[in-house]
Amino acid sequence: MSEQFIEKTLSDGVLTIMLNRPDVLNSFNYAMAEEVQSAFREAETNADIRCVLLTGNGRAFCAGQDLQEVTEIAKDPNRKLSEVVHRTYNPIIKAIRNLEKPVICAVNGTAAGAGANIALACDMVIASEDAKFIQSFSNIGLIPDSGGTYFLPRLIGLARATELTFTGRPVKGPEAVAIGMIYKSVSADELMNEAMLLCEKFAQMPTRGYGLTKKGFNAGFSNDLETQLNLEADLQAEAGSTEDYHEGVAAFLEKRAPQFKGK
């Protein structure tokens, strides 16, 4: 699949997916969504990919939905707005969470609406100090989608999530760190270097262990304690059968740096 609306590069085990509609602040249309979904399918099946970096081109990470497409849907009484959610955003959120490899998001500018919540679905988020996270849905009478009602209260608590979604107030990078929304905020000049260094490090680590950790985190959102403890035991048994586990133990005993293969 040739890419028109994203740029995709693979280097040192890191697949970089760059949203590339800068003239419309990287807002999503169906075509860009399909390209992003295809890139994540590649990340799932390509063993050479051991970490994914998601970012945007230009002055925004992603402004959410391309409203021109929504306007066309609104003209047809037989179509509903849920079509966009099901076709565009839900598959991307599921792909991020179900990919058993680290997904790091570098938020280079405004992340609004679905753009904000796609970022928050990633395993770790690094943002520039000038980046803004905006739950802009209430400004046009909508509700947070793309996992917004799921992830945001879990990250920052119900009270703060309610305030941000009801008011649509922008949150800059440093505040997002302070309230636990994201991992780190750095200057715009440092952003991509910081993010890539992190991804390159993760690409050399035990990928299967990371993937099983994500499975545990995902299940922990809904499991009770006993169920989760049993799942942890099962996942630990699976991790203990990997080549990386045996390499890690051998390296520890031999007092050398491990050479993980992601297997």
N, C-alpha and C positions, 0 to 999 in steps of 0.2 A: 504494500500500500504506500503510494507516494504521499508525502505530507505537504499540504498547502498552508495549514494554519498552525502547525507546531514545527519546532526544530528539534531534532532528536540526534544525540551523539552518544557514543559509547567509548569510554576511555578508562583504563585501569579498573575495570569491573564496575564502573559507575555509569548508569544510563541517565543522561540528562534529558528531561522533557521540558522544553521551553514553549509556553503559550506564545503564539506569534501573530496576534492581531492588534498591534500597538495603536493603530489608528482609531480603534474603538475600545481602547483600554483592556484588550484581551477578553472582551465579553464573549460568552459562549453562543455559538450557533450549532445546529445539528452536526455540521461537517467537522468542526473542531472537536466536538465531543466524541465523535466516532474515531477521530485520529488519536485522541488521548486514550480512549478505551483500547484501541489496537496496540498502542505503545505498552500499556500495562499487561496485555496478553503476551506480548513479546517478553516482557520482564519475567513473567511467570514461567515461560517455557525455555528461555535461553539461560543455560547454566553459566555462561560467561558474565551474566549480569548478576551482581551480588549486592547492589544498592541502587536506589533510584533517587534522583534529585529533581524536584519539580519546582519550576520558577516561571517568571514571565519576562517578556521583552518590552523595553520601554519604561514609561513612568508609572505603570501599574502592574500589579500581579494579575488581578482579574477583577473586573467590575461586575461580575455576575452574568446575568442573562442579557443577550442581545434583544432589546425590546422590539426591534423591527419584526423579528420572528414571532414574538408573542402577539403583536398587533395583528398579524395575518391569521393567527389561530382565533383571536377574538372575533374576527369577521365571520367565522363559520359557526353557526349554532350547534353543529354536530360534533364540535371538537371542544375539549376541556384543557385547562391549564395543566392538569395532572399529566397530560401527554408529555410535556417538556420535562417534568420531574422524572418520570419513569424512563424516558428515552435518553435523557442527557445526564442527569446528576446521580441518580441512584446507582447506575452501573459503575460510575467512577468511584463513588464512596465505597461500594462493595469491593472494587478492585484494589483500592488502597489498603483497606483493612484485611482483606483475605490474602494479599500477597505475602508470602512467608519470607520476605526480605525487607530490610529497612527502607522506609520511604521518608525522605527529608524534604521539607519545603523551605525554600528561600524566598521570602516575601519582600520583593524589591520596591513595592509601592502600594497603592491602594488595593485592599482586598475587601470587596463589598459584596453583600448578599451571598449568593452561592459561592462566590470566590473566596470569601472569608471562611465559609464552613468546609470547603474542600481543603483549605490549608489546615484547619483544625482537625481534620480527620487523619492527617499524616502522623507518623510516629514522633517526629520532632519538627519544630518550626523555629527557624531563625529569621528575624526580620530586621530591616534597616530601621534606624531610629526615627526616620520620617514616615515609615510605612503606617497606614491607617487601616484598622479592622473596623468595618462598619456593618452592623446588622440592619441593612437599609430596607428590609421588607415592609416594615410598618409605614414607611413613607408613601407607599402605594397600596396600602390596605391588604398586604399579604402576610403570611406567617413564615418563619425561618424554615427552609427546607435544606436539602443536602446534608442531613444529619445535624442541623443546627439545634433542634429541640432535644437532641440526644447527647451530643458531645459538650455543648456549651455549659449547661448546668453542672455536668460532671467535672468540668475543668475549673470553673470559677464559682460554683454554688448557684442555687436557685435565685437568691436575691439579686446578685449582680447580673445574672443572665436575664432576668426579667427587666431590670433597668436598661440594659443595653439593647434589648430587642424592642421594648416599648418606646424608647426615646430615639433610637437610631444614632446615638452619640458616637462619634469616631473615637477609637482608642489607638493611640500611637504605640510604637514598639516598646519603649521603656515601661509604659503603664501595663501593657499586655504581659510583660515579664513579671511585674510586681504583683499582679492579681492571679498569676498562675495560668494564664491563657496560653502562653508560648514558652519556649525554652530559653531563648536568648535574643538580645537586640544589639546590633553593632552599627557602626557608621556605614553609610551607603557604599563608600569606597572599599570597605573590608568585607562586605556581605558575601559576595560570590567566592572569594578566597576562603573565608571561614567555613562556608557551607561545603565547598569542595574538599577541603582538608578533612572535615568530619566524615564525608561520604567515602573518601579514599581509605580512611581508617577502618570504617565499618566493612568495606569491601574486602579487607584482609582478615576479618574476624570470622568466628564460626557461624556461618550463615544459617545453618539448620537450627542451631540453638536460638538465634534471633527469631526465626520463623515460629518455632514452638513457643517462645515467650509471647509473641503476638497472639497466638492461638489461646494461650492462657488468659491474657488480658481481655481479649474479646469475650471469652466465655464468662469471665469474672463479672462482667456487667450485669449478668442475669442469674448466675448460679448462687445457691446458698453456700454456706461455708463448707459443709460436709461434702457436697458435690464438687466444689472447687478443690478441696484437699485431695480427693480421689483423682480428679483430673490432673492435678500437679504430679501425682505419683506416676500416672500413665505417661504424661509428657516427659517426665524425667527418665523413665525407662527408655523412651524413644530417643531422647537426647544421648543417653548413655550408650546407645548402639551405633552412634555416628563415628566416622573416621576422625572428625575434629575433636571429639571427646578423648579418644585414645591418643591423639597427637598432643592435646593439651596436657594430659597426665604425664605422658612420656617426657615432654619438654620440661615440665615442673621437676620431675625426678632427676633429669639430666642437667638441670640448671642452665637451660638455653631458651631462646625465644621460640615460641611455637610457630609452625608454618601451616596455617589453616588453609583448607582447600574448599570450604563451603559444602562439604559432603558428610 
